[in-house]
Amino acid sequence: MPINQGKTSLRRNIRFLGRWLRNPKAVGAVVPSGKSLAAAMVAEIDRDGEGAVIELGGGTGNITAALRTAGFAPGDITVIERDPSFYRVIAERFPDVRVLQGDAANLRSLLKAAGIGKVKGIVSSLPLLSIPDRICLQIVSEAMAVLGEEGALVQFTYGPASPVSRRIVSRLGLKAQRASWVMDNIPPAAVWRYSRQGIASTKTEARAEPLTAERLQKRSA
């Protein structure tokens, strides 16, 4: 990694830590998502499908970077970030990507105001386990409302259980699948995929083993 790039990355991590120290429940993690975790989340979205990709809780932009690396067109990516500091970071880091400052609980109105129509996938870094259940229900409901019939909400968590409660999954009639474990993330993380009942996920079934940097390298070779 070039020295300047390394310094920039360090500054972003320090800023992320600072926001976590001010409001741990709102940020949810001490450091941003690692490259392997970001790549694992992005891999759950069909790059060739029609529609936009929405990112909830962009943070310092590591998952946005993974979307760009995976070949998603900048015009197809929209990042929703509530925190003004993180909003500025992503807007400066990715000037060709649409970044909206707002609350994911108001996703439908945010996308409508921005003129965004069909959505093929949503990747979320929101700390759902730290959010009150009623607000989590609203966020997931909004996400599923804007997704196409075969679209999915992709969310990561640091524990073994689903970050979306069984009550919400049942109430919304969703299918919850743990897509992969990313053991070389710090800390290790699980990627979960939420879709409507009856929508098969061959991608998820193919990724039952822990996802590591070595396996990602083999996949892209």
Phi, psi and chi 1 to 4 in degrees:
 res  aa     phi    psi   chi1   chi2   chi3   chi4
   1 MET       -  130.9  177.2 -174.3  -64.1      -
   2 PRO   -58.0  150.2  -22.8   32.1      -      -
   3 ILE   -59.0  -46.9  -66.5  176.2      -      -
   4 ASN   -61.5  -39.8  -71.1  -18.6      -      -
   5 GLN   -66.0  -38.9 -174.9  177.3  -15.8      -
   6 GLY   -64.0  -39.6      -      -      -      -
   7 LYS   -65.9  -40.6  -72.0 -178.7  177.9  179.0
   8 THR   -63.0  -44.0  -58.6      -      -      -
   9 SER   -62.1  -40.7  179.1      -      -      -
  10 LEU   -63.3  -42.2  177.7   60.0      -      -
  11 ARG   -62.1  -39.6  -76.1 -164.0  -63.5  -91.8
  12 ARG   -64.9  -40.9  -74.6 -163.2  -66.4  -95.8
  13 ASN   -64.5  -39.0  -71.9  -11.5      -      -
  14 ILE   -65.5  -41.8  -68.9  173.1      -      -
  15 ARG   -62.7  -41.3 -179.7  177.6  -68.2 -171.4
  16 PHE   -60.6  -45.7 -166.0   94.9      -      -
  17 LEU   -61.3  -40.4  175.9   60.4      -      -
  18 GLY   -61.3  -42.3      -      -      -      -
  19 ARG   -66.3  -36.4  -59.3  -55.0  -66.9  173.2
  20 TRP   -65.4  -41.4  177.8   84.5      -      -
  21 LEU   -62.9  -34.7  -71.0  170.5      -      -
  22 ARG   -74.1  -36.6  -68.9 -173.2 -172.9   93.0
  23 ASN  -151.1   78.8 -164.6  -16.2      -      -
  24 PRO   -56.8  -38.5  -22.2   32.6      -      -
  25 LYS   -68.4  -33.0  -72.1 -172.8  177.0 -179.4
  26 ALA   -76.9  -34.1      -      -      -      -
  27 VAL   -87.7  -48.0  177.9      -      -      -
  28 GLY    88.2  -14.1      -      -      -      -
  29 ALA  -147.2  153.4      -      -      -      -
  30 VAL   -79.9  -34.2  178.3      -      -      -
  31 VAL  -127.8  156.3  -65.8      -      -      -
  32 PRO   -65.9  165.3  -17.6   30.6      -      -
  33 SER   -59.7  138.3  -52.9      -      -      -
  34 GLY   -75.3  169.4      -      -      -      -
  35 LYS   -62.7  -38.8  -72.2 -174.8  177.6 -179.6
  36 SER   -66.0  -42.0  -66.5      -      -      -
  37 LEU   -65.7  -45.1  175.5   55.9      -      -
  38 ALA   -59.0  -44.5      -      -      -      -
  39 ALA   -64.7  -37.9      -      -      -      -
  40 ALA   -65.4  -38.4      -      -      -      -
  41 MET   -68.1  -46.0  -66.5 -177.4   68.9      -
  42 VAL   -63.3  -32.7  169.4      -      -      -
  43 ALA   -63.1  -18.2      -      -      -      -
  44 GLU   -81.2   -7.2  -68.6  -61.1  -40.7      -
  45 ILE  -104.7  133.5  -53.8  -62.1      -      -
  46 ASP   -74.0  109.5 -177.5    6.7      -      -
  47 ARG   -63.9  -32.2 -172.5 -179.9   63.8 -174.5
  48 ASP   -89.4   -5.4  -60.9  -37.8      -      -
  49 GLY   -70.0  164.4      -      -      -      -
  50 GLU   -90.5  134.5 -178.2 -176.9   -8.5      -
  51 GLY   123.0  176.6      -      -      -      -
  52 ALA   -88.1  158.0      -      -      -      -
  53 VAL  -110.0  127.2  179.2      -      -      -
  54 ILE  -108.9  132.8  -50.5  -59.5      -      -
  55 GLU  -111.2  125.6 -179.8 -176.4   -6.1      -
  56 LEU  -102.6  125.1  -54.8 -178.8      -      -
  57 GLY    74.0   68.7      -      -      -      -
  58 GLY   -69.4  -22.0      -      -      -      -
  59 GLY    58.7 -126.3      -      -      -      -
  60 THR   -97.2    3.2   56.6      -      -      -
  61 GLY    99.5   14.5      -      -      -      -
  62 ASN   -67.2  -36.7  -74.0    1.1      -      -
  63 ILE   -76.5  -33.2  -67.5  178.3      -      -
  64 THR   -58.8  -43.2  -46.3      -      -      -
  65 ALA   -62.2  -39.0      -      -      -      -
  66 ALA   -66.1  -37.2      -      -      -      -
  67 LEU   -62.1  -42.5  -74.6  166.0      -      -
  68 ARG   -66.5  -42.4  -63.0  -68.7  -69.7  111.8
  69 THR   -63.0  -35.8  -61.3      -      -      -
  70 ALA   -75.0   -7.0      -      -      -      -
  71 GLY   101.2    8.4      -      -      -      -
  72 PHE   -71.7  133.3  -72.0   87.8      -      -
  73 ALA   -66.9  140.1      -      -      -      -
  74 PRO   -54.9  -37.2  -14.7   20.1      -      -
  75 GLY   -68.3  -15.2      -      -      -      -
  76 ASP   -93.8   -2.8  -69.0  -20.2      -      -
  77 ILE  -107.4  131.1  -57.9  170.1      -      -
  78 THR  -129.8  127.2  -63.5      -      -      -
  79 VAL  -106.0  130.9 -177.6      -      -      -
  80 ILE  -106.2  118.9  -50.4  -65.5      -      -
  81 GLU  -136.8  124.2  176.8   52.9   63.2      -
  82 ARG   -82.9  -36.6 -174.5  175.5   66.6  174.4
  83 ASP   -70.9  123.5 -174.1  -77.0      -      -
  84 PRO   -60.1  -36.9  -21.2   31.7      -      -
  85 SER   -65.7  -48.2  178.1      -      -      -
  86 PHE   -66.1  -37.2  -71.6  151.2      -      -
  87 TYR   -55.6  -45.7  167.0   81.4      -      -
  88 ARG   -66.4  -38.6  -71.1 -168.7  -65.3  -89.7
  89 VAL   -59.0  -49.5  168.7      -      -      -
  90 ILE   -68.7  -41.6  -59.3  172.2      -      -
  91 ALA   -61.4  -37.6      -      -      -      -
  92 GLU   -75.4  -37.2  -68.0  170.2    5.6      -
  93 ARG   -74.2  -33.6 -172.9  177.6  176.5 -173.5
  94 PHE  -129.2   75.6  -57.9   99.2      -      -
  95 PRO   -65.4  -17.4   22.4  -32.6      -      -
  96 ASP   -93.7    1.4   55.9  -12.1      -      -
  97 VAL  -106.9  140.0  168.8      -      -      -
  98 ARG   -75.2  125.6 -170.3 -162.2  -50.5 -101.6
  99 VAL  -123.1  124.5 -173.4      -      -      -
 100 LEU  -113.3  129.7  -55.7  177.5      -      -
 101 GLN   -89.3  117.8 -174.2  175.5   -3.8      -
 102 GLY   176.7 -179.5      -      -      -      -
 103 ASP   -98.8  131.7 -164.6  -38.7      -      -
 104 ALA   -62.3  -20.7      -      -      -      -
 105 ALA   -68.2  -14.1      -      -      -      -
 106 ASN  -114.6   34.6  -57.2  -43.4      -      -
 107 LEU   -58.1  -45.6 -176.4   59.8      -      -
 108 ARG   -59.6  -45.5  -83.4 -177.0  -72.5 -175.3
 109 SER   -69.1  -34.8   60.7      -      -      -
 110 LEU   -63.4  -46.4  -73.3  170.4      -      -
 111 LEU   -69.3  -38.4  -62.2 -173.9      -      -
 112 LYS   -62.5  -43.6 -177.1  177.6 -179.6 -179.6
 113 ALA   -65.3  -28.7      -      -      -      -
 114 ALA   -87.9   -2.2      -      -      -      -
 115 GLY    74.8   26.5      -      -      -      -
 116 ILE   -94.5  125.5  -61.5  170.1      -      -
 117 GLY   -97.1 -108.6      -      -      -      -
 118 LYS   -64.3  137.6 -175.4  174.3 -178.5  179.7
 119 VAL  -121.4  126.9  175.0      -      -      -
 120 LYS   -98.1  -18.4   62.9 -177.6  175.5 -176.9
 121 GLY  -167.5  152.7      -      -      -      -
 122 ILE  -131.3  129.5  -61.9  175.3      -      -
 123 VAL  -112.2  131.0  -72.3      -      -      -
 124 SER  -127.4  133.0  168.3      -      -      -
 125 SER  -112.9   16.4  -60.5      -      -      -
 126 LEU   -66.1  142.9  -62.6  175.2      -      -
 127 PRO   -79.7   71.7   30.1  -34.4      -      -
 128 LEU   -59.2  -32.0  -64.7 -175.3      -      -
 129 LEU   -70.1  -19.8  -68.8  174.9      -      -
 130 SER   -96.0   -3.8  -58.1      -      -      -
 131 ILE   -95.7  137.9  -64.6  174.1      -      -
 132 PRO   -52.1  144.6  -26.7   34.4      -      -
 133 ASP   -57.5  -38.3 -153.6   44.8      -      -
 134 ARG   -67.0  -34.3   62.1 -178.8  177.5   79.3
 135 ILE   -75.7  -37.5  -62.0  177.9      -      -
 136 CYS   -60.2  -42.4 -176.2      -      -      -
 137 LEU   -59.2  -43.4  171.6   61.2      -      -
 138 GLN   -64.7  -42.3 -175.2  175.4  -11.3      -
 139 ILE   -63.7  -47.2  -69.4  171.5      -      -
 140 VAL   -67.1  -38.3  177.1      -      -      -
 141 SER   -61.4  -44.5  -63.4      -      -      -
 142 GLU   -62.7  -41.2  -70.5  -79.9  -54.8      -
 143 ALA   -62.2  -47.3      -      -      -      -
 144 MET   -69.1  -27.5  -60.6  -47.4  -62.7      -
 145 ALA   -68.7  -30.9      -      -      -      -
 146 VAL   -92.3  -13.4  -57.1      -      -      -
 147 LEU   -77.1  147.6  -77.8  166.6      -      -
 148 GLY   -68.9  172.3      -      -      -      -
 149 GLU   -56.9  -33.8  -75.7  -60.1  -43.7      -
 150 GLU  -104.3    8.1  -64.0 -175.0    0.3      -
 151 GLY   -75.3  163.7      -      -      -      -
 152 ALA  -139.3  149.6      -      -      -      -
 153 LEU   -97.8  123.0  166.4   64.6      -      -
 154 VAL  -111.2  125.5 -178.8      -      -      -
 155 GLN  -136.2  143.3  170.6   75.9   43.1      -
 156 PHE  -109.5  160.3   80.5   86.1      -      -
 157 THR  -151.7  160.6 -175.0      -      -      -
 158 TYR   -96.6   -3.0  -65.0  120.8      -      -
 159 GLY  -110.0  175.7      -      -      -      -
 160 PRO   -78.5  -22.2   27.6  -34.3      -      -
 161 ALA   -89.9  161.1      -      -      -      -
 162 SER   -61.4  133.2  166.0      -      -      -
 163 PRO   -73.4  -12.5   25.7  -32.9      -      -
 164 VAL  -104.0  125.1  178.2      -      -      -
 165 SER   -62.8  156.5   70.2      -      -      -
 166 ARG   -59.8  -35.0  -69.9 -176.7  179.9  179.8
 167 ARG   -61.4  -44.4 -175.6 -174.6   76.1   84.2
 168 ILE   -70.0  -44.0  -67.5  176.5      -      -
 169 VAL   -56.8  -45.2  168.1      -      -      -
 170 SER   -68.2  -44.4  175.7      -      -      -
 171 ARG   -62.1  -36.9  179.0  168.0  175.0  173.8
 172 LEU   -91.7   -2.2  -62.0  179.8      -      -
 173 GLY    65.9   43.1      -      -      -      -
 174 LEU  -100.2  160.6  -57.3 -179.8      -      -
 175 LYS  -106.3  120.7 -177.0  176.7 -177.0  179.2
 176 ALA  -107.0  125.1      -      -      -      -
 177 GLN  -131.9  132.8  -60.7  169.4  -65.9      -
 178 ARG   -80.5  112.5 -173.8  168.4   56.9 -148.0
 179 ALA   -78.6  -38.4      -      -      -      -
 180 SER  -167.0  159.0   59.1      -      -      -
 181 TRP  -104.2  137.9  -79.6  104.4      -      -
 182 VAL  -117.3   94.4 -174.7      -      -      -
 183 MET   -78.2  -22.0  -58.7  -53.8  -66.6      -
 184 ASP   -93.8    8.0   55.3   -5.9      -      -
 185 ASN   -77.2  157.4 -170.2   68.8      -      -
 186 ILE  -117.9  109.3  -58.8  175.1      -      -
 187 PRO   -76.5  168.4   30.7  -35.5      -      -
 188 PRO   -53.7  145.7  -28.0   37.1      -      -
 189 ALA  -137.0  158.4      -      -      -      -
 190 ALA  -114.6  141.8      -      -      -      -
 191 VAL  -104.7  125.6  175.4      -      -      -
 192 TRP  -112.9  147.8  -76.7   76.9      -      -
 193 ARG  -125.4  127.1 -170.5  177.6 -166.4  -84.1
 194 TYR  -118.5  126.1  -58.8   91.0      -      -
 195 SER  -142.0  173.3   58.3      -      -      -
 196 ARG   -71.2  149.2  -67.9  175.6  177.2   81.2
 197 GLN   -56.9  137.9  -72.2  -77.3    3.4      -
 198 GLY    93.4  -10.0      -      -      -      -
 199 ILE   -87.2  113.5  -58.4  -61.9      -      -
 200 ALA   -73.1  152.6      -      -      -      -
 201 SER  -132.8   89.4  174.5      -      -      -
 202 THR   -68.1  -29.5   54.8      -      -      -
 203 LYS   -60.4  -46.0  -78.7 -172.9  175.1 -176.0
 204 THR   -63.3  -44.2  -61.8      -      -      -
 205 GLU   -63.4  -31.2  -67.9  170.4    0.0      -
 206 ALA   -76.8  -12.3      -      -      -      -
 207 ARG  -115.8   47.1  -91.1 -167.1  -63.9  -81.4
 208 ALA   -74.6  -25.5      -      -      -      -
 209 GLU   -81.7  157.5  -59.9  176.0   27.2      -
 210 PRO   -57.2  139.0  -24.0   33.6      -      -
 211 LEU   -97.0  120.2 -167.2   60.6      -      -
 212 THR  -120.2  168.9   63.7      -      -      -
 213 ALA   -60.1  -35.6      -      -      -      -
 214 GLU   -64.4  -43.6 -176.8  179.5   -3.2      -
 215 ARG   -67.7  -36.8  -71.3 -176.4   62.4 -145.5
 216 LEU   -63.3  -38.5  -76.3  166.8      -      -
 217 GLN   -65.4  -41.4 -173.2  175.4    6.2      -
 218 LYS   -63.9  -39.1  -71.7 -179.2  179.7  177.2
 219 ARG   -64.3  -37.2 -177.0 -176.1  -60.5  167.6
 220 SER   -87.5   -5.5   59.6      -      -      -
 221 ALA   -70.7      -      -      -      -      -
